[in-house]
Amino acid sequence: MELNSIMNTQLLELQQTVQMSVLQNAMNMETTSAVQLLEQMPEQPAVHPYKGSVIDIQA
């Protein structure tokens, strides 16, 4: 019974380690994909939606 308990604990720890590894790999892939998308975006100067183009002269 003691050996069974030890093996069960080790199996649970292994499952947790594998889950964390898979999660880490997924996060790394998503980060890499996001960086690639940002690098592929054409550079556009930041333009204010109305500043410099609309003059409000109402009092």
C-alpha positions as CSV (number, residue, x, y, z in Angstrom):
1,M,0.0,0.0,0.0
2,E,2.9,2.4,0.8
3,L,4.5,1.8,-2.6
4,N,1.2,2.4,-4.4
5,S,0.7,5.8,-2.6
6,I,4.3,6.9,-3.5
7,M,3.7,5.9,-7.1
8,N,0.4,7.7,-7.2
9,T,2.0,10.9,-5.8
10,Q,4.8,10.7,-8.4
11,L,2.4,10.2,-11.2
12,L,0.4,13.3,-10.1
13,E,3.6,15.3,-10.0
14,L,4.6,14.1,-13.4
15,Q,1.2,15.0,-14.8
16,Q,1.5,18.5,-13.3
17,T,5.0,18.9,-14.8
18,V,3.8,17.8,-18.2
19,Q,0.8,20.2,-18.1
20,M,3.0,23.1,-17.1
21,S,5.4,22.2,-19.9
22,V,2.6,22.1,-22.5
23,L,1.2,25.4,-21.1
24,Q,4.7,27.1,-21.3
25,N,5.2,25.9,-24.9
26,A,1.7,27.1,-25.9
27,M,2.5,30.5,-24.4
28,N,5.8,30.7,-26.2
29,M,4.2,29.9,-29.5
30,E,1.5,32.5,-29.0
31,T,4.1,35.1,-28.1
32,T,6.2,34.2,-31.1
33,S,3.1,34.5,-33.3
34,A,2.2,37.9,-31.9
35,V,5.7,39.2,-32.4
36,Q,5.7,37.9,-36.0
37,L,2.3,39.6,-36.7
38,L,3.7,42.9,-35.2
39,E,6.8,42.7,-37.3
40,Q,4.8,42.1,-40.5
41,M,2.5,45.1,-39.9
42,P,3.4,48.0,-42.2
43,E,4.7,51.0,-40.4
44,Q,2.2,53.8,-40.3
45,P,2.7,57.1,-38.7
46,A,0.4,57.7,-35.8
47,V,-2.3,60.1,-36.8
48,H,-4.7,61.8,-34.4
49,P,-8.3,61.3,-35.5
50,Y,-9.1,65.0,-35.6
51,K,-6.3,67.0,-34.2
52,G,-4.9,69.4,-36.8
53,S,-7.7,68.8,-39.3
54,V,-10.8,70.2,-37.6
55,I,-11.2,73.7,-36.2
56,D,-14.1,74.4,-33.8
57,I,-14.8,78.1,-33.8
58,Q,-18.1,78.0,-31.8
59,A,-18.2,80.0,-28.7
